[in-house]
Amino acid sequence: ENESVVCDKNGNVIGNIKGTSFHLYDGNTEVNEGAEYSLTYSNLASQPTIDGNTIKNIVLNSGVGENDLNASITVKATYNSADYYATYTISKVLPGNDG
């Protein structure tokens, strides 16, 4: 999943980060018990958290440097001895000709 968020010319977020949720299915049935979840992330100002099936506490780095324009969060679900991954990417949208 991808999201873009509006920022000022200095890379400070002025729009809203919608955030994301995740769901694991075994066939047509959503898995509500027996799965373990963990997060890895890059280019965020703080560690995101899991609340139910929602990723919360998403805070982007300010600035416009190479490591500040995009961030990602990967959810790892372990279920029945198998690992499943989903990645959520956030990109900054800057104003102006080069934004």
Helices and strands as residue ranges (DSSP letters): E 2-6, E 20-21, E 25-26, E 29-30, E 36-42, E 49-51, E 54-56, E 70-79, E 82-93
